[in-house]
Amino acid sequence: MSVAIERALPTTIHHREHVMGTVVTIDVYRATGISPTEFLPHLARAVDTLHRADRVFSTWKAESPVSRLRRGEITLGEAPGEVLDVLTLCRRARDLSGGWFDPWAIPGGVDPTGYVKGWAAQRALEELVDAQLDGAMVNAAGDIASFGGVSGAQSFRVGIVNPDAPSTLACAVELRGAIATSGAYERGEHLVNPRHGQLDTSVASASVTGPDLGLADALATALAVGGDEVLDLVRNIEGYEGFTISHEGDWKWTTGFPFAPTSV
């Protein structure tokens, strides 16, 4: 999990929603003050985007289109259009990750959860871009989509949790867009290795940064399961960087991973 560690501006708005089986928070910053009448329509659209994703994609809701698709009660053509859109993006993520991210390898039928949480947060963020803010973050259980920073000159800085001591941070990152972190240290083993269909991780913690949280989320899942093989693939994906902490505590990262200056 990555967590925001800098939120210090008097002119901020913090909003919290329970969607997609987790907590999503929206934080916005503007040095000259935020007019509620101007901003609230943007926030409402962002929240609606999150709840729409929950209604369509939740595998916890028995009557969601994705749950019905998994049970074979509807065809893909009968599902809302965004289901096809997300599955198309999942296929691209599967190709880019060398098959280490594979929603079709999940027991019970195709499950795009590993992509859709980041996808929904990124879409919610897009509703805030025209709100004349210095910066905004949509934080979906520690996976963050963002633009700008706490001021025009100060970017966001976030921390990556130490998997051996989750109450501490392993390092800090200068946030330039999105960051997703995956591992079993907080939720226990829950990631399926598509090579053999069992719960498994190659590293204790895997983080990916990049311009889009949906793809970063999928790649972080793949990196947690596939380890060094996936880290080598991430090196060749333009705009994306990876970082892992092994079960023994060793660090590996791609050349451009945006550590804050004091982290390495």
C-alpha positions as CSV (number, residue, x, y, z in Angstrom):
1,M,0.0,0.0,0.0
2,S,1.2,3.5,-0.7
3,V,-0.1,6.3,1.6
4,A,-0.1,10.1,1.2
5,I,2.2,11.7,3.7
6,E,1.9,15.4,2.8
7,R,-1.5,17.1,3.0
8,A,-0.5,20.5,4.5
9,L,-2.4,23.3,2.9
10,P,-5.2,25.4,4.5
11,T,-7.3,25.4,1.3
12,T,-8.1,21.7,0.9
13,I,-11.1,19.5,0.6
14,H,-11.1,15.9,1.7
15,H,-13.9,13.6,0.6
16,R,-14.4,9.9,1.5
17,E,-16.5,7.2,-0.2
18,H,-17.0,3.5,0.4
19,V,-17.1,1.9,-3.0
20,M,-15.7,-1.2,-4.8
21,G,-15.2,-3.0,-1.5
22,T,-12.8,-0.4,-0.2
23,V,-12.4,3.2,0.9
24,V,-11.7,5.8,-1.8
25,T,-10.7,9.3,-0.7
26,I,-10.5,12.4,-2.9
27,D,-8.2,15.3,-1.8
28,V,-8.0,18.6,-3.7
29,Y,-5.7,21.6,-3.3
30,R,-5.9,25.2,-4.4
31,A,-3.7,27.9,-3.0
32,T,-6.2,30.7,-3.7
33,G,-9.2,29.0,-2.1
34,I,-11.9,26.7,-3.4
35,S,-15.4,27.9,-4.1
36,P,-17.8,25.1,-3.2
37,T,-20.4,26.3,-5.7
38,E,-17.8,26.0,-8.5
39,F,-16.2,22.8,-7.3
40,L,-19.0,20.6,-6.0
41,P,-20.4,19.7,-9.5
42,H,-16.9,18.3,-10.3
43,L,-16.8,16.3,-7.1
44,A,-20.3,15.0,-7.7
45,R,-19.4,13.7,-11.1
46,A,-16.2,12.1,-9.7
47,V,-18.2,10.3,-7.0
48,D,-20.9,9.2,-9.5
49,T,-18.1,7.7,-11.6
50,L,-16.9,5.6,-8.7
51,H,-20.4,4.4,-7.8
52,R,-21.1,3.6,-11.4
53,A,-18.0,1.4,-11.5
54,D,-19.1,-0.3,-8.3
55,R,-22.5,-1.1,-9.7
56,V,-21.2,-2.5,-12.9
57,F,-18.0,-4.3,-11.9
58,S,-18.4,-5.4,-8.3
59,T,-17.9,-9.1,-7.9
60,W,-19.4,-8.7,-4.4
61,K,-22.8,-7.6,-5.8
62,A,-24.6,-10.7,-7.0
63,E,-26.6,-8.7,-9.6
64,S,-23.8,-6.6,-11.0
65,P,-23.3,-7.1,-14.8
66,V,-19.8,-8.6,-14.1
67,S,-21.1,-11.0,-11.6
68,R,-23.8,-12.1,-14.0
69,L,-21.3,-12.4,-16.8
70,R,-19.1,-14.6,-14.6
71,R,-22.0,-16.9,-14.0
72,G,-22.9,-17.1,-17.7
73,E,-26.3,-15.3,-17.2
74,I,-25.5,-12.6,-19.8
75,T,-23.1,-12.4,-22.7
76,L,-20.4,-9.7,-23.1
77,G,-22.6,-8.1,-25.8
78,E,-25.4,-7.8,-23.2
79,A,-23.3,-6.1,-20.6
80,P,-22.8,-2.3,-20.4
81,G,-20.3,-1.0,-22.9
82,E,-17.7,-0.2,-20.3
83,V,-17.3,-3.9,-19.5
84,L,-16.0,-4.5,-23.0
85,D,-13.8,-1.4,-22.7
86,V,-12.2,-2.6,-19.5
87,L,-11.7,-6.1,-20.8
88,T,-10.0,-4.7,-23.8
89,L,-7.6,-2.8,-21.6
90,C,-7.1,-6.0,-19.5
91,R,-6.0,-7.8,-22.6
92,R,-3.5,-5.1,-23.3
93,A,-2.2,-5.3,-19.7
94,R,-2.0,-9.1,-20.0
95,D,0.2,-8.7,-23.1
96,L,2.4,-6.0,-21.6
97,S,2.9,-8.1,-18.5
98,G,3.8,-11.3,-20.3
99,G,0.7,-12.9,-19.0
100,W,1.5,-12.3,-15.4
101,F,-1.6,-10.2,-15.1
102,D,-4.5,-12.3,-16.3
103,P,-8.1,-11.7,-15.3
104,W,-9.1,-14.8,-17.3
105,A,-7.0,-17.0,-15.0
106,I,-9.1,-16.2,-11.9
107,P,-11.2,-19.0,-10.5
108,G,-14.9,-18.5,-11.1
109,G,-14.5,-16.7,-14.4
110,V,-13.0,-13.5,-15.7
111,D,-12.5,-11.0,-13.0
112,P,-11.2,-7.5,-14.0
113,T,-11.0,-6.3,-10.3
114,G,-7.2,-5.9,-10.6
115,Y,-7.6,-3.3,-13.3
116,V,-11.0,-1.7,-12.7
117,K,-10.2,-0.2,-9.3
118,G,-7.4,1.9,-10.7
119,W,-9.4,2.5,-13.9
120,A,-12.3,3.9,-11.9
121,A,-10.1,6.1,-9.8
122,Q,-8.4,7.5,-12.9
123,R,-11.8,8.3,-14.5
124,A,-12.9,10.0,-11.3
125,L,-9.7,12.1,-11.3
126,E,-10.5,13.2,-14.9
127,E,-13.7,14.8,-13.6
128,L,-11.5,17.2,-11.5
129,V,-9.1,18.3,-14.2
130,D,-11.1,21.3,-15.2
131,A,-11.9,22.5,-11.7
132,Q,-9.0,25.0,-11.6
133,L,-7.1,23.2,-8.9
134,D,-3.4,23.2,-8.1
135,G,-3.7,19.4,-7.6
136,A,-5.9,16.5,-6.7
137,M,-5.5,12.9,-5.6
138,V,-8.0,10.0,-5.8
139,N,-6.8,7.4,-3.4
140,A,-8.3,3.9,-3.8
141,A,-7.0,1.9,-0.8
142,G,-3.5,3.3,-1.3
143,D,-3.4,3.2,-5.1
144,I,-3.4,6.8,-6.2
145,A,-4.3,8.8,-9.3
146,S,-3.2,12.4,-9.2
147,F,-2.4,15.5,-11.1
148,G,-0.5,18.7,-10.0
149,G,0.5,19.0,-6.4
150,V,-0.1,20.8,-3.1
151,S,0.8,24.0,-4.8
152,G,2.1,25.2,-8.2
153,A,5.7,24.5,-7.2
154,Q,5.3,21.6,-4.8
155,S,4.5,18.1,-6.0
156,F,2.8,15.4,-4.0
157,R,5.0,13.1,-2.1
158,V,3.8,9.6,-1.0
159,G,5.3,6.8,1.1
160,I,5.5,3.1,0.3
161,V,4.9,0.9,3.3
162,N,7.6,-1.3,4.7
163,P,6.1,-4.8,4.2
164,D,8.0,-6.2,7.3
165,A,6.7,-3.3,9.5
166,P,3.5,-1.9,7.9
167,S,3.3,1.0,10.4
168,T,6.5,2.4,8.9
169,L,7.5,3.6,5.5
170,A,10.2,1.9,3.4
171,C,10.7,5.0,1.2
172,A,9.1,8.1,-0.2
173,V,8.2,8.8,-3.9
174,E,7.7,12.0,-5.8
175,L,4.2,11.4,-7.3
176,R,4.0,12.2,-11.0
177,G,0.6,10.8,-12.0
178,A,-0.3,7.4,-10.6
179,I,1.2,4.9,-8.2
180,A,-0.1,1.4,-7.4
181,T,1.4,-1.0,-4.8
182,S,0.6,-4.7,-4.5
183,G,1.6,-7.5,-2.1
184,A,0.3,-9.9,0.5
185,Y,1.7,-8.3,3.6
186,E,-1.6,-6.5,4.5
187,R,-4.4,-8.7,3.2
188,G,-2.6,-12.0,3.2
189,E,-2.2,-14.2,0.1
190,H,-4.9,-13.1,-2.4
191,L,-3.0,-12.8,-5.7
192,V,-3.4,-15.7,-8.2
193,N,-0.3,-16.8,-10.1
194,P,-1.7,-17.4,-13.6
195,R,1.1,-19.9,-14.3
196,H,-0.4,-22.5,-11.9
197,G,-3.7,-20.9,-10.6
198,Q,-2.5,-20.9,-7.0
199,L,-2.2,-18.0,-4.5
200,D,1.4,-16.9,-4.7
201,T,3.8,-13.8,-4.7
202,S,7.4,-13.6,-5.8
203,V,8.1,-10.4,-3.8
204,A,6.8,-8.9,-0.6
205,S,5.9,-5.5,-2.2
206,A,5.6,-4.3,-5.8
207,S,5.0,-0.7,-6.9
208,V,4.5,0.8,-10.3
209,T,4.2,4.4,-11.2
210,G,3.0,5.9,-14.5
211,P,0.4,8.2,-16.2
212,D,-2.6,5.9,-15.8
213,L,-3.6,4.1,-12.6
214,G,-5.6,1.3,-14.3
215,L,-2.5,0.0,-16.1
216,A,-0.2,0.8,-13.1
217,D,-2.6,-1.3,-10.9
218,A,-2.5,-4.2,-13.3
219,L,1.3,-4.1,-13.6
220,A,1.8,-3.9,-9.9
221,T,-0.3,-7.0,-9.5
222,A,1.8,-8.7,-12.2
223,L,5.0,-7.5,-10.6
224,A,4.1,-8.9,-7.2
225,V,3.4,-12.3,-8.7
226,G,6.1,-12.4,-11.4
227,G,8.9,-10.6,-9.7
228,D,12.1,-9.9,-11.7
229,E,10.7,-11.1,-15.0
230,V,7.9,-8.5,-14.9
231,L,10.3,-5.8,-13.6
232,D,12.3,-6.3,-16.8
233,L,9.1,-5.9,-18.9
234,V,8.1,-2.7,-17.0
235,R,11.5,-1.2,-18.0
236,N,10.4,-1.2,-21.6
237,I,6.9,0.3,-21.1
238,E,7.1,4.0,-21.8
239,G,6.2,6.2,-18.9
240,Y,6.1,3.4,-16.3
241,E,8.6,2.5,-13.6
242,G,8.7,-0.4,-11.1
243,F,10.1,-1.0,-7.6
244,T,10.1,-4.2,-5.5
245,I,11.0,-5.3,-2.0
246,S,11.8,-9.0,-1.8
247,H,10.6,-11.3,1.0
248,E,14.2,-10.9,2.4
249,G,14.0,-7.1,2.3
250,D,16.1,-6.5,-0.8
251,W,15.2,-3.6,-3.1
252,K,15.2,-3.6,-6.9
253,W,13.9,-0.8,-9.2
254,T,13.9,0.5,-12.8
255,T,16.2,3.4,-13.6
256,G,13.6,6.1,-13.6
257,F,11.6,5.2,-10.5
258,P,10.8,8.5,-8.9
259,F,12.2,8.1,-5.4
260,A,12.2,11.3,-3.3
261,P,15.8,12.5,-2.9
262,T,16.2,11.2,0.7
263,S,14.9,7.7,0.0
264,V,17.9,6.0,-1.6
